[in-house]
Amino acid sequence: MESRLTELEIKVALQDDLLDTLNLTIARQQQQIDLLQEQLRHLYRMQQAGNQPEEQRSLRDEIPPHY
């Protein structure tokens, strides 16, 4: 009976550790999502304002400097 109780305590401890790890991972992913959404909003505002940097560039701007 004692060994069974010890096994269950070990399993609970490991599950708690896993849960903490998963929570940290989710929190980090949410921060990344928030950052990407802010960047997308920024690009959308730039497009709405008429500042479309990708479309205003010519192919000459894309030539590497060693040419």
HELIX and SHEET records of a PDB file:
HELIX    1   1 GLU A    2  GLN A   48  1                                  47    
HELIX    2   2 PRO A   53  GLN A   56  1                                   4    
HELIX    3   3 LEU A   59  GLU A   62  5                                   4    
END                                                                             
